């Protein structure tokens, strides 16, 4: 009889401890609908050119893109005509083998991929975009016809 009571007490205490441990995990539970770490997030793709007076340097944290094309989540940026793109340490930049923001040159053709909250993009919203990936190519040159 004592053995049964001892086993029952042990099982009850283990259940109580596991419930207490499970409750103390931060980051678990519902995700916010807006702001950092929101769910669901949408991928915003913008394509355009850097202006002739825009020449980002390696230490810059942003650049201005003249938006010419976008996916459906970036419509508001395309209608506005320009977008300020934020850049952080996680942003991957690629231009003809170079991997720094300073490699971008004026008039480059640029493709930007970023994430934003769907709730922030509704009704034409234009939240700040931190680029995840920036791909660039030199401006197209026209060859003289002979």
Protein Blocks (a to p, Z undefined) as FASTA:
>chain_A
ZZmmmmmmmmmmmmmmmmmmmmmpghiacddfedehiacdddddddddddfklccdfkbc
bdcdddfbdcfklmmmmmnopacddddfklccdeehiacfklpcghiacdddddddfklm
gghiacddddfbdcddddddddddZZ
